[in-house]
Amino acid sequence: MFNSVRKYVFENLFPSYNDYFNYRNNNGAYGQHQLLRKGIVCATSLYHLREHITLPNPITRSAWEHLCADYALLGDVVNVSKHKHITNHTPQISDSKQLDECIYSVIFEDEKGEYYFNWMEVLVSLNNGQTKELSGVLYNVMNMVLDELKNLGIMETNNPQNWPWDMPISRGFAKTKSIPIEIIRGEDYQFMFKVFKYNYQSCELELDDCLDSKLIFTVRELPKSIPIDINMPAKNICIPFDVPLTEEQRVIYFEMEHDEERQDYCNKLIADSPEIQNSINTCIREFRNKEEK
């Protein structure tokens, strides 16, 4: 399949690695473990890379663990995802239940007040009670692996991803990040959230215990249309009309925060769609016909 290490890296490892980080960084959906699934695929290809390197003395797991401690945890993630429960070689995690997705929400503040920045992580709950983010494990191991490939004279290339984000996050950038939640009707779900506050003095994230906070979550169907009124002041007439929305437009409209923004978006939909314009004209004609009768 991959007749060289370069082929393995560029056609298998990097695509799965980028797939994971791009989903994490670009508003991937939460709810059905999509990010976890991508993380396992990436971890598997990254962990098994050493087996594709042909040397007089094969590279052992312990050799790469010595270079990067996270490589040991990476191996446990791969094995527990395959076997569900592991006990050999004193693993840092023992059960697949110790892998889960979590939505991070960080509270920042500027002259306009508080705002939130949200993203998703895969958390690895270690047997010793600590927690690590899979993103950091993948990133650290990738850096080690690329250094080794360079030292062995096999290839030289850079890590295709940057991790983590530079803090603090601006309000404008935070506004582009919202995590959609996707679920299947009739299935059970457990959601995990962590709320942080950004400390502007220490430049660090501090976990918020939320003891004095009230968190409210509302699940509602996306709007299928935008209700408007067609006003004809000269005749004192107001005709109700629903501007239809596509699946993509429903999401865009729902995520808008201000009425003015929604109004401008609605006006643009009407201006750009001859179909909607024809429907409005038809609605007006039908109303006039009823009035004449």
Backbone as a ProteinNet text record, in pm:
[ID]
protein_1_A
[PRIMARY]
MFNSVRKYVFENLFPSYNDYFNYRNNNGAYGQHQLLRKGIVCATSLYHLREHITLPNPITRSAWEHLCADYALLGDVVNVSKHKHITNHTPQISDSKQLDECIYSVIFEDEKGEYYFNWMEVLVSLNNGQTKELSGVLYNVMNMVLDELKNLGIMETNNPQNWPWDMPISRGFAKTKSIPIEIIRGEDYQFMFKVFKYNYQSCELELDDCLDSKLIFTVRELPKSIPIDINMPAKNICIPFDVPLTEEQRVIYFEMEHDEERQDYCNKLIADSPEIQNSINTCIREFRNKEEK
[TERTIARY]
83.5	0	87.1	172.7	264.7	406.1	466	593.8	714.9	693.7	804.4	751.8	844.6	804.7	744.1	799.8	745.8	599.9	571.4	433.9	343.2	390.9	312.2	281.3	381	363	267.6	293	215.8	77.1	61.5	-66.3	-150.5	-92.5	-168.2	-161.8	-41.3	-25.9	-73.5	-21.4	-60.2	-209.4	-268.7	-412.9	-497.5	-465.5	-543.9	-516.7	-393.2	-354.6	-424.9	-422.6	-490.2	-641.4	-693.9	-837.9	-883.5	-804.6	-838	-833.4	-722.3	-707.5	-800.7	-824.1	-916.3	-1058	-1098.1	-1232	-1240.7	-1134.5	-1129.2	-1130.4	-1056.8	-1036.1	-1146	-1228.4	-1322.3	-1466.5	-1507.8	-1648.9	-1705.2	-1625.4	-1677.7	-1790.7	-1884.7	-2003.1	-1968.4	-2037.9	-2021.3	-2143.3	-2124.3	-2239.9	-2225.7	-2164.5	-2154.6	-2009.8	-1922.6	-1781.6	-1707.9	-1742.6	-1672.2	-1525.3	-1496.2	-1358	-1279.6	-1340.3	-1274.1	-1240.6	-1332.6	-1308.8	-1191.3	-1188.3	-1077	-946.1	-954.2	-835.6	-777.1	-863.8	-816.7	-750.1	-808	-748.5	-609.9	-599.2	-470.7	-370.7	-413.8	-324.2	-270.8	-354.4	-313.2	-206	-226.4	-127.6	2.5	-7.9	111.9	189.5	118.9	184.4	257.3	196.9	253.2	353.9	384	480.8	615.7	660.6	794	807	695.1	698.6	720.4	705.4	727.9	868.5	947.8	1085.8	1179	1245.4	1333.7	1475.9	1522.2	1656.8	1716.4	1850.3	1910.5	1855.2	1834.2	1772.1	1638.6	1527.3	1395.8	1378.4	1305.2	1277.5	1176.6	1208.5	1118.5	1029.4	922.4	832	905.8	985	1055.5	1154.6	1211.1	1307.3	1238	1120.1	1048.4	984.7	950.8	901.1	1008.7	1134.1	1245.6	1261	1230.7	1241.5	1120.8	1004.8	880.9	790	770.3	690.2	546.9	495.4	357.7	341.2	452.9	440.4	386.1	419.9	366.5	215.1	168.5	24.3	-44.3	20.5	-35.7	-59.4	37.3	20.4	-95.4	-113.2	-226.1	-359.2	-365	-488	-521.8	-420.6	-443.2	-489.9	-425.4	-458.7	-593.6	-626.2	-753.5	-869.6	-845.6	-951	-977.6	-878	-893.2	-947.4	-897.1	-928.5	-1027.5	-1063.8	-1153.7	-1088.8	-1026	-963.6	-823.3	-724	-585.5	-521.8	-425.2	-355.5	-204.4	-159	-16.9	67.5	190.1	291	248.7	173.5	132.8	81.8	-31.8	-83	-125.3	-120.8	-165.3	-317.1	-381	-527.1	-559.3	-672.9	-704.1	-831.7	-916	-1046.9	-1081.8	-1156.2	-1193.8	-1284.9	-1349.5	-1434.6	-1353.4	-1220.8	-1135.2	-1102.5	-1163.8	-1153	-1289.5	-1295.6	-1424.9	-1403.7	-1510.3	-1507.6	-1559.7	-1509.6	-1550.5	-1551	-1651.6	-1655.4	-1590.7	-1489.6	-1423.9	-1488.5	-1518.4	-1571.5	-1490	-1423.7	-1336	-1399.8	-1404.4	-1461.3	-1349	-1363.2	-1270.5	-1348.1	-1276.6	-1342	-1270.1	-1348.1	-1291.9	-1377.1	-1359.9	-1432.4	-1583.9	-1628	-1771.6	-1829.7	-1743.4	-1791.2	-1736.8	-1802.6	-1758.4	-1801.7	-1720.1	-1755.4	-1690.4	-1738.1	-1697	-1628.8	-1533.6	-1465.9	-1479.8	-1534.2	-1564.5	-1488.9	-1443.1	-1389.1	-1402.7	-1365.6	-1384	-1250	-1239.2	-1119.4	-1157.9	-1064	-1075	-990.1	-1051.4	-981.4	-944.8	-823	-774.9	-762.9	-849.2	-849	-754.4	-641.4	-538.1	-575.8	-513.4	-539.6	-499	-405.6	-358.7	-445.3	-555.1	-647.9	-625.8	-515.6	-489.7	-562.5	-570.3	-635.3	-542.4	-535.6	-456	-543.2	-509.2	-580.6	-511.5	-589.3	-532.6	-461.9	-511.5	-447.8	-301	-273.8	-137	-51.2	-109.4	-35.5	2.4	-92	-65.2	39.7	26.3	118.5	260.9	275.6	408.4	474.1	397.9	453.9	488.8	405.5	434.9	566.6	590	716.6	835.4	822.8	930.7	956.1	848.6	859.9	927.2	887.4	947.1	1094.6	1130.1	1272.1	1349.5	1292	1359.2	1374.6	1272.3	1282.1	1393	1407.1	1515.1	1650.6	1663	1789.8	1832.5	1734.6	1764.1	1791.7	1775.9	1800.9	1692.3	1574.7	1465.5	1391	1356.3	1284.9	1287	1263.4	1260.3	1137.9	1050	929	882.1	793.9	745.9	612.7	583.5	453.3	346.9	248.8	150.1	46.7	51.7	-47.5	21.4	-47.5	-3.7	-98.6	-44.1	-125.2	-55.2	-122.2	-264	-279.6	-399	-420.7	-343.7	-307.7	-248.4	-357.3	-330.3	-425.9	-377.5	-469.4	-614.7	-674.2	-793.6	-866.5	-948	-945.9	-1022.5	-1171.8	-1252.7	-1397.7	-1438.9	-1373.9	-1407.4	-1380.3	-1265.3	-1232.5	-1323.8	-1353	-1439.9	-1578.4	-1622.3	-1755.5	-1767.2	-1654.2	-1657.2	-1661.5	-1648.2	-1640.2	-1766.1	-1846	-1961.6	-1965.1	-1999.9	-1995.9	-2137.6	-2169.7	-2301.5	-2307.3	-2422.2	-2441.6	-2532.4	-2486.7	-2563.3	-2592.6	-2718.3	-2758	-2854.6	-2872.2	-2964.7	-3086.5	-3202	-3326	-3335.4	-3367.8	-3386.6	-3263.3	-3146.2	-3022.4	-2992.1	-2920.1	-2880.8	-2748.9	-2737.4	-2615.3	-2577.6	-2447.6	-2393.3	-2294.9	-2317.6	-2233.1	-2138.2	-2017.8	-1918	-1876	-1878.3	-1838.9	-1737.6	-1640.2	-1548.7	-1547.5	-1565.5	-1569.6	-1445	-1375.6	-1254.7	-1272.1	-1191.2	-1177.6	-1032.1	-1012.7	-876.4	-824.8	-709.6	-645.8	-549.3	-581.9	-502.1	-369.9	-357.9	-232.2	-131.8	-177.3	-88.2	-86.6	-182.1	-195.6	-222.2	-305.5	-338.1	-489	-533.6	-673.9	-694.6	-797.8	-829.9	-967.1	-972.5	-1098.6	-1200	-1319.1	-1427	-1513.7	-1529.2	-1609.5	-1758.8	-1799.3	-1939.5	-2036.5	-1986.1	-2074.5	-2174.9	-2133.1	-2222.9	-2281.2	-2269.4	-2316.8	-2444.5	-2521.3	-2641.6	-2626.9	-2614.3	-2597.7	-2731.4	-2773.3	-2900.9	-2874.9	-2925.2	-2910.4	-3048.8	-3065.4	-3192.9	-3171.8	-3250.3	-3244.3	-3367.9	-3347.3	-3462.1	-3431.4	-3536.8	-3522.5	-3480.6	-3391.8	-3350.2	-3468.5	-3477.9	-3590.8	-3590.2	-3707	-3718.1	-3743.8	-3783.5	-3811.9	-3801.8	-3801.3	-3797.8	-3932.2	-4011.6	-4140.2	-4120.2	-4182.6	-4174.6	-4315.1	-4327.8	-4453.6	-4430.6	-4518.3	-4514.9	-4610	-4552	-4633.8	-4664.5	-4792.6	-4838.4	-4911	-4835.3	-4893.2	-5005.2	-4995.3	-5096.3	-5234.9	-5239	-5367.7	-5388.8	-5298.1	-5308	-5315.4	-5226.5	-5226.7	-5095.1	-5103	-4985.8	-5006	-4921.7	-4937.6	-4823.3	-4855.7	-4750.8	-4690.6	-4558.6	-4489.3	-4370.8	-4345.1	-4231.9	-4124	-4004.8	-3890.7	-3826.5	-3829.7	-3777.3	-3625.3	-3574.6	-3431.1	-3384.5	-3267.4	-3204.9	-3140.6	-3092.1	-3026.9	-2908.1	-2827.4	-2710.6	-2752.2	-2854.5	-2901.4	-2962.8	-3026.5	-3085.9	-2979.8	-2865.2	-2756.1	-2698.7	-2675.6	-2619.3	-2711.4	-2839.7	-2936.7	-2945.8	-2944.9	-2957.3	-2839.2	-2719.9	-2599.3	-2580.8	-2664.1	-2654.2	-2707.5	-2635.7	-2667.2	-2758.7	-2757.6	-2827.3	-2939.3	-3048.5	-3163.6	-3127	-3042.3	-3002.6	-2928.4	-2844.4	-2770.2	-2865.6	-2965.1	-3064	-3146.9	-3183.4	-3262.9	-3185	-3059.1	-2975.7	-2961.6	-2947.9	-2933.1	-3061.5	-3175.5	-3305	-3322.9	-3288.9	-3300.6	-3213.1	-3094.5	-3003.4	-3057.9	-3117.1	-3176.2	-3284.6	-3367.3	-3475.8	-3418.4	-3320.4	-3262.3	-3190.2	-3132.7	-3053.4	-3134.1	-3260.6	-3340.8	-3463.2	-3460.6	-3580.5	-3698.5	-3672.2	-3780.4	-3857.1	-3782.9	-3848.8	-3924.6	-3865.3	-3933.3	-4063.4	-4061	-4183.3	-4288.3	-4243.9	-4336.9	-4402	-4323.2	-4378.5	-4481.7	-4449.8	-4545.2	-4672.5	-4656.9	-4774.1	-4859.8	-4793.7	-4865.2	-4944.3	-4884	-4952	-5071.7	-5055.2	-5166.5	-5281.9	-5251	-5356.7	-5431.1	-5356.1	-5421.9	-5514.9	-5469.2	-5550.2	-5675	-5660.8	-5776.4	-5881.7	-5837.2	-5931.7	-6000.5	-5923.3	-5978.4	-6085.7	-6061.6	-6157	-6284.8	-6274.3	-6394.6	-6478.1
-120.4	0	125.6	138.9	252.1	198.1	221.7	157.2	231.4	335.7	406.3	479.8	519.7	596.3	729.6	793.5	921	904.8	796.2	770.6	752.2	680	655.7	788.9	874.6	1002.6	1093.8	1112.4	1209.9	1159.5	1027.8	974.9	909.6	890.2	827	909.1	932.9	1000.7	1145.3	1225.2	1366.6	1385.8	1311.3	1329.9	1302.3	1195.1	1164.9	1266.4	1314.2	1415.6	1548.1	1590.3	1714.5	1702.3	1585.3	1563.1	1584.1	1534.1	1550.3	1697.3	1764.8	1903.4	1998.6	1973.1	2060.5	2048.3	1928.3	1908.8	1977.9	1965.7	2029.5	2181.3	2233.9	2378.7	2451.6	2379.3	2445.6	2403.7	2411.1	2394.4	2257.7	2152.4	2017.9	1988.8	1904.1	1876.7	1788.5	1813.8	1739	1651.2	1534.7	1452.5	1306.5	1277	1139.2	1091.1	1153.9	1113.4	1116.6	1213.6	1226.1	1260.9	1353.6	1392.7	1278.1	1204.8	1089	985.5	961.2	863.8	907	1034.4	1085.1	1079.2	1102.2	1096.1	955.7	855.3	716.5	677.7	721.1	692.5	756.3	881	951.3	885.8	854.4	792.5	659.8	583.1	452.1	465.7	557	574.2	632.7	720.7	780.4	678.2	598.2	499.9	393.4	348.9	238	282.5	412.5	460	389.6	367.4	308.8	170.6	99.4	-33.7	-28.1	91.7	108.9	158.6	179.1	225.2	104.3	79.3	-37.9	-0.2	-63.3	-42.6	-177.9	-187.6	-314	-357.9	-263.6	-290.7	-216.6	-289.5	-224.4	-131.1	-21.8	73.7	12.8	11.8	-43.6	64.9	20.3	114.7	190.4	118.8	182.3	287.9	268	365.8	499	495.3	620.1	675.8	588.5	637.3	718	675.7	747.6	887.2	899.5	1029.2	1118.5	1056.7	1133.7	1050.9	1096.1	1020.5	999.2	1094	1080.9	965.8	912.8	799.5	676.2	661.3	549.5	561.6	682.8	704.6	686.4	730	711.4	563	479.2	335.7	279.6	330.7	285.5	326.8	447.5	493.9	402.6	368.2	281.2	143.1	88.2	-46.6	-54.3	46.7	43.3	65.1	140.4	159.1	30	-56	-182.5	-293.2	-301.8	-414.9	-381.5	-255	-203.1	-201.6	-312.6	-318.4	-376.8	-311	-357.5	-358.9	-450.7	-462.8	-478.9	-517.7	-544.9	-417.7	-430.9	-324.5	-200.8	-222.1	-112.5	8.5	-4.3	105.7	225.7	342.2	464.7	478.3	412.1	399.4	251.7	208.9	65.9	31.8	130.6	103.4	212.1	172	267.6	377.6	354.3	457.2	577	560.4	669.6	767.1	745.8	838.8	901.2	1033.2	1098.4	1238.3	1291.9	1427.8	1527.4	1648	1753.1	1886.8	1967.9	2104.8	2197.4	2270	2371.6	2507.4	2580.7	2715.9	2810	2907.8	3000	3138.5	3197.8	3331.2	3434.5	3522	3634.9	3763.9	3872.9	4000.6	4113.3	4205.9	4326.5	4446.1	4558.1	4678.9	4664.4	4566.8	4544.2	4447.4	4384.2	4288.4	4148.3	4048.6	3910.2	3851	3758.4	3680	3543	3448.6	3309.7	3258.2	3171.4	3102	2952.5	2880.8	2738.8	2652.4	2539.2	2438.6	2301.4	2197.3	2061	1991.3	1909.2	1829.9	1684.4	1593.9	1456.1	1446.2	1407.1	1396.2	1251.1	1232.2	1100.8	1102.9	1026.7	1022.3	911.5	949.9	854.6	778.3	662.2	580.4	651.1	745.1	814.9	934.9	952.6	1060.8	1187.2	1196.6	1313.4	1301.9	1414.7	1419.2	1486.3	1429.9	1490.6	1508.1	1607.8	1631.8	1553.8	1480.1	1400.8	1489.5	1611.7	1704.1	1724.8	1746.1	1767.6	1644.7	1527.5	1401.1	1382.1	1400.7	1384.9	1484.1	1608.6	1714.2	1685.1	1646.2	1617.8	1499.3	1393.2	1273.9	1305.1	1383	1418.4	1493.8	1587.1	1661.3	1568.1	1473.3	1377.4	1292.1	1244	1156.4	1229.8	1353.8	1429.7	1457.6	1481.5	1498.2	1370.4	1255.4	1127.3	1096.8	1126.7	1103.8	1189.4	1310.9	1397.7	1342.2	1298.3	1245.8	1118.2	1039.9	915.6	939	1063.1	1094.2	1046.1	1021	968.3	1081.4	1185.8	1298.9	1413.9	1533.2	1651.7	1733.9	1755.2	1833	1888.2	1985.3	2050.6	1993.2	2012	1975.2	2059.2	1994.4	2070.9	2145.4	2132.1	2198.7	2278.5	2381.7	2457.8	2429.6	2405.7	2376.9	2431.8	2494.8	2533.3	2670.8	2730.8	2867.4	2966.6	3078.4	3186.8	3256.1	3277.8	3342.9	3484.8	3580.2	3564.3	3566	3511.8	3508.3	3636.7	3695.8	3818	3787.9	3887.9	3872	3834.2	3898	3869.4	3725.6	3671.7	3532.1	3437.4	3471.4	3386.3	3374	3479.8	3479.4	3376.7	3340.6	3244.5	3100.8	3080.1	2945.1	2910.2	2824.8	2769.9	2620.2	2542.7	2397	2344	2299.2	2238.2	2101.6	2065.5	1935.8	1850.7	1730.4	1638.2	1511.3	1473.4	1352.6	1272.7	1147.9	1059	1038.3	1058.8	1045.7	905.6	902.1	775.7	720.3	781.3	733.5	812.8	748.2	814.3	889.1	1004.1	1083.8	1142	1151.3	1222.9	1326.1	1451.5	1559.1	1606	1642.8	1691.3	1832.6	1922.4	2060.8	2102.1	2184.1	2245.5	2395.3	2473.8	2619.1	2676.7	2763.8	2828.2	2979.4	3046.5	3191.6	3222.7	3318.9	3357.4	3460.9	3428.1	3519.2	3608.8	3735.7	3828.2	3864.1	3836.5	3862.6	3748.5	3624.8	3509.4	3455.5	3504.1	3456.4	3306.1	3259	3117.2	3097.6	2976.1	2939.4	2883.1	2930	2880.8	2815.3	2692.3	2618.1	2686.2	2708.6	2772.8	2664.1	2666.8	2562.7	2579.5	2696.2	2721.9	2711.4	2716.6	2701	2815.5	2933.4	3048.9	3084.5	2990.8	3017.4	2939.4	2989.7	2922.8	2895.1	2768	2729.6	2682.5	2741.9	2706.9	2660.7	2542.6	2489	2470.9	2523.1	2511.4	2437.3	2333.2	2257.3	2290.9	2344.8	2381.5	2349.6	2330.2	2302.7	2430	2414.7	2530.2	2584.4	2716.3	2774.7	2731.8	2693.6	2652.5	2770.8	2883	3001.5	3125.4	3242.1	3370.1	3439.9	3459.9	3528.3	3678.5	3732.4	3876.6	3928.4	4058	4122.6	4204.6	4184.4	4264.8	4382.5	4499.6	4616.8	4699.8	4738.2	4829.5	4944.6	5044.2	5153	5229.4	5247.4	5326.7	5264.9	5132.5	5064.3	5005.9	5042.7	4993	4839.3	4778.3	4632	4576.1	4465.8	4394.7	4245.2	4189.6	4050.3	3966	3862.7	3777.1	3686.5	3663.9	3578.1	3512.3	3388.1	3313.4	3296.5	3351.7	3336.3	3200.1	3107.7	2972.3	2972	2878.4	2864.6	2723.5	2714.9	2585.3	2538.2	2414.4	2362.1	2449.4	2489.1	2571.8	2709.6	2767.9	2900.7	2899.9	2789.6	2778.8	2792.2	2726.5	2732.9	2874.6	2934	3069.8	3167.9	3161.4	3253.4	3233.4	3107.9	3077.1	3130.7	3128.9	3169.4	3320.7	3395.8	3542	3593.5	3689.5	3737.1	3858.6	3941.3	4069.8	4075.3	4144.8	4156.2	4226.2	4329	4401.3	4308.8	4222.4	4127.6	4029.2	3983.4	3889.9	3957.4	4085.2	4158.3	4176.2	4212.3	4229.3	4097	3988	3856.3	3818.4	3846.4	3817.4	3899.7	4026.5	4111.6	4061.3	4013.1	3961.9	3833.6	3747.3	3623.9	3655.6	3754.1	3792.7	3854.6	3942.3	4010.8	3913.8	3808.4	3713.9	3597.2	3588.1	3471.6	3512.6	3490.5	3515.9	3430.1	3310.3	3222.6	3284.2	3337.8	3400.9	3525.3	3603.2	3722.5	3685.4	3579.1	3533.1	3488.4	3421.6	3376	3494.5	3599.1	3719	3785	3795.2	3855.3	3772.4	3641.2	3553	3573.1	3585.4	3607.2	3737.7	3840.7	3970.6	3961.2	3893.4	3879.3	3801.9	3694.1	3614.1	3694.9	3776.6	3859.9	3962	4023.1	4121.7	4057.5	3936.4	3867.3	3841.5	3806.7	3781.7	3912.3	4021	4149.8	4194.6	4169	4212.6	4133.3	4007.2	3925.5	3968.7
0	0	0	103	110.8	95.1	-22.1	-53	1.3	79.6	143.2	265.1	352.3	470.1	428	325.6	277.5	235.1	160.9	118.8	239.6	339.1	460.3	529.9	537.8	606.9	530.2	401.1	323.8	282.8	269.8	221	330.5	448.4	556	685.1	733.6	862.2	857.6	766.7	761	732.1	638.4	616.5	740.9	814.3	934.1	1044.7	1053	1152.3	1123.2	998.3	960	974.1	944.1	956.3	1100	1194	1336.1	1376.9	1349.3	1394.9	1320.5	1192	1118.4	1172.5	1211.2	1268.7	1404.4	1483.1	1615	1603	1507.3	1497.4	1422.7	1348.3	1257.1	1280.6	1408.2	1443.7	1408.1	1428.9	1408.7	1505.9	1467.1	1548.6	1668.5	1778	1902.6	1923.1	1985.3	2020.3	1983	1868	1821.4	1812.3	1888.2	1899	1765	1681.7	1554.6	1576	1668.7	1692.7	1755.3	1845.6	1905.8	1799.8	1710.7	1603.8	1516.5	1480.9	1400.9	1479.5	1610.6	1694	1701.1	1707.7	1712.2	1580.4	1469.4	1338.1	1329.4	1373.1	1369.5	1463.5	1585.9	1683.3	1632.5	1564.8	1513.5	1406.2	1312.8	1206.2	1260.7	1360.2	1420.1	1502.7	1579.5	1665	1583.8	1474.3	1396.3	1290.3	1284.1	1186.3	1201.1	1323.9	1345.8	1281	1265.5	1205.7	1054.5	997.5	853.9	823.9	928.3	910.7	913.6	802.7	791.6	832.9	941.7	993	1032.2	1040.2	1085.7	1220.2	1310.4	1439.6	1445.4	1440.8	1441.2	1560.8	1539	1646.4	1742.5	1869.5	1969.5	2028	2089.7	2156.3	2266.6	2343.2	2454.8	2406.2	2286.9	2233.6	2208	2149	2122.5	2249.3	2345.2	2473.1	2545.6	2529.1	2591.2	2530.3	2401.3	2334.1	2362.9	2382.8	2406.6	2496.3	2618.8	2715.5	2666.3	2587.1	2538.4	2439.7	2386.7	2294.2	2366.7	2494.5	2572.5	2586.9	2617	2629.6	2495.4	2387.9	2254.6	2227.4	2263.9	2245.1	2325.1	2447.7	2529.7	2467.3	2410.5	2344.2	2227.1	2146.9	2031.4	2077	2177.2	2221.8	2291.9	2371.8	2441.7	2344.3	2237.4	2137.2	2060.1	2053.2	1981.5	2071.5	2193.8	2280.4	2391.6	2406.1	2510	2647.2	2689.9	2821.7	2807.7	2868.4	2859.5	2997.7	3016.8	3145.4	3128.9	3011.6	2992.4	2997.1	3046.7	3046.2	3126.2	3231.7	3321	3242.5	3178	3094.8	3178.8	3116.1	3184.3	3182.4	3085.3	3083.4	3062.7	3117	3113.9	3038.7	3014.9	2956.1	2854.5	2752.1	2647.5	2700.6	2815.2	2874.9	2923.1	2927.7	2972.6	2860	2743.6	2630.6	2608.1	2604.6	2584.5	2528.4	2470.3	2415.7	2518.8	2510.3	2603.1	2530	2558.5	2506	2607.3	2562.3	2643.9	2614.2	2719.2	2703.9	2792	2728.8	2801.4	2803.3	2922.1	2939.2	2927.2	2829.8	2814.5	2843.5	2847.5	2876.5	2804.6	2748.9	2688.9	2729.7	2660.2	2698.9	2683.4	2604	2584.6	2687.1	2765.8	2864.4	2837.9	2893.8	2880.2	2745.3	2695.6	2577.5	2590	2509.4	2523.6	2397	2419.7	2309.8	2334.5	2236.9	2254.4	2154.3	2201.2	2110.9	2176.4	2103.7	2150.1	2164.9	2267.9	2291.2	2317.5	2289.8	2336.3	2462.2	2571.4	2698.5	2727.9	2778.8	2819.2	2971.2	3039.8	3185.9	3231.5	3289.3	3327.2	3453.8	3471.4	3590	3719	3709.7	3830.5	3867.5	3796.1	3826.8	3746.7	3675.1	3592.4	3458.6	3387.8	3256.9	3157	3036.2	2930	2806.4	2728.3	2602.6	2491.1	2414.8	2306	2204.6	2185.5	2091.4	2126.2	2254.8	2298.1	2281.8	2307.7	2290.7	2144.4	2054.9	1911.6	1864.3	1909	1866.2	1913.9	2040	2095	2025.8	2004.8	1939.9	1794.3	1727.4	1588.9	1579.1	1670	1668.9	1688.5	1781.5	1804.6	1681	1620.7	1503.1	1387.3	1363.9	1253.9	1279.1	1404.8	1438.7	1410.6	1444.2	1422	1273.1	1195.6	1051.1	990.9	1044.1	998.4	1041.1	1166.7	1217.9	1145.6	1102.1	1031.5	882.9	837.4	697.5	604	658.1	576	505.7	578.9	521.7	620.2	568.6	653.9	616.6	713.7	691.8	824.9	820.7	942.2	987.3	1114.1	1168.4	1096.5	1034	955.5	1038.8	1170.9	1254.8	1365.6	1413.7	1530.2	1646.3	1764.7	1882.5	2004.1	2099.5	2094.1	2032.8	2050.5	2003.8	2091.2	2031.3	2108.9	2189.9	2316.2	2404.3	2435.2	2465.1	2466.6	2325.9	2314.8	2188.8	2174.7	2057	2035.4	2026.1	2053.1	2043.7	1900.2	1801.9	1662.7	1625.4	1669.2	1638.3	1715.7	1842.3	1923.3	1861	1796.7	1736.6	1624.3	1563.8	1452.2	1501.5	1632.1	1686.2	1765.1	1709.8	1780.5	1752.7	1852.2	1839.8	1817.2	1697.2	1676.9	1745.3	1794.7	1859.1	1771.8	1737.4	1654.6	1734	1739.7	1810.5	1725	1761.8	1692.5	1781.1	1725.5	1802.3	1864.1	1992.1	2061.2	2129.8	2104.7	2166.6	2293.9	2386.6	2510.9	2490.7	2555.9	2543.7	2678.8	2701.4	2815.9	2763.6	2798	2749.2	2858.9	2819.8	2913.8	2874.9	2972.6	2950.1	3056.7	3016.7	3111.3	3083.5	3188.5	3175.5	3241.5	3169.7	3219.8	3216.5	3296	3287.3	3252.9	3164.7	3128.6	3227.5	3289.4	3383.2	3306.2	3296.4	3216.2	3284.3	3415.2	3484.6	3461.4	3480.7	3465.2	3323	3238.1	3099.3	3095	3188	3195.6	3204.6	3168.8	3184.2	3323.6	3391.8	3524.4	3521.5	3569.1	3569.3	3659	3605.6	3680.2	3741.3	3874	3939.8	3915.4	3864.7	3825.9	3944.2	4067.7	4183.3	4193	4151.2	4157.9	4021.4	3929.1	3793.4	3764.6	3673.5	3628	3479.8	3446.4	3306.6	3251.5	3142.3	3079.8	2937.6	2904	2770	2708.7	2590.9	2521.2	2390.4	2369.2	2244.4	2163.9	2046.7	1964	1817.6	1742	1599.1	1527.2	1428.8	1350.3	1271.6	1255.5	1182.6	1036.1	986.5	847	754	813	732.7	821.1	755.2	827.1	805.3	910.2	892.7	872	767.6	741.8	711.9	711.4	673.6	548.3	449	327.3	348.5	369.5	403.3	279.4	268.5	163.1	231.9	279.9	361.2	291.9	162	90.6	104.7	111.6	124.1	262.8	353.9	491.3	493.4	415.9	403.4	457.1	532	582.9	556.3	469.8	428.1	488.6	567	623.2	515.5	525.6	427.9	497.7	461.2	516.1	410.5	437.9	347.3	374.2	278.9	304	317.2	398.9	421.2	385.9	324.2	301	431.3	434	553.7	593.6	496.8	524.8	573.9	511.3	550.1	689.8	728.1	861.7	969.8	948.2	1045.5	1053.4	935.3	931.2	1003	974.3	1034.4	1185.1	1228.4	1370.9	1451.2	1391.3	1464	1469.9	1397.1	1403	1535.9	1593.9	1728.5	1730.5	1625.1	1630.3	1525.3	1561	1471.9	1341.4	1350	1229	1132.6	1188.4	1106.3	1039	1113.7	1057.2	947.8	972.3	873.2	743.6	754.9	635.4	559.7	635.3	571.7	498.9	560.6	498.1	370.2	376.3	258	144	178.1	76.2	13.2	96.2	42.9	-58.7	-26.8	-118.4	-245.6	-230.7	-347	-439.7	-384.7	-464.5	-519.5	-483.5	-523.9	-605.4	-737.7	-819.7	-775.1	-724.4	-679.1	-563.1	-466.4	-351.5	-396.5	-488.1	-539.2	-609.1	-687.2	-754.6	-653.8	-546.5	-443.4	-372.6	-349.1	-285.6	-377	-505.5	-600.7	-609.4	-607.2	-610.7	-486	-372	-246.5	-251.1	-306.5	-316	-409.8	-525.4	-621.4	-559.2	-489	-426.8	-321.3	-247.7	-145.9	-212.9	-322.5	-393	-450.9	-504.8	-560.8	-453.2	-335.4	-225.6	-185.4	-186.2	-148.1	-248.6	-376.8	-481.4	-473.1	-431	-418.4	-297.3
[MASK]
+++++++++++++++++++++++++++++++++++++++++++++++++++++++++++++++++++++++++++++++++++++++++++++++++++++++++++++++++++++++++++++++++++++++++++++++++++++++++++++++++++++++++++++++++++++++++++++++++++++++++++++++++++++++++++++++++++++++++++++++++++++++++++++++++++++++++++++++++++++++++++++++++++++

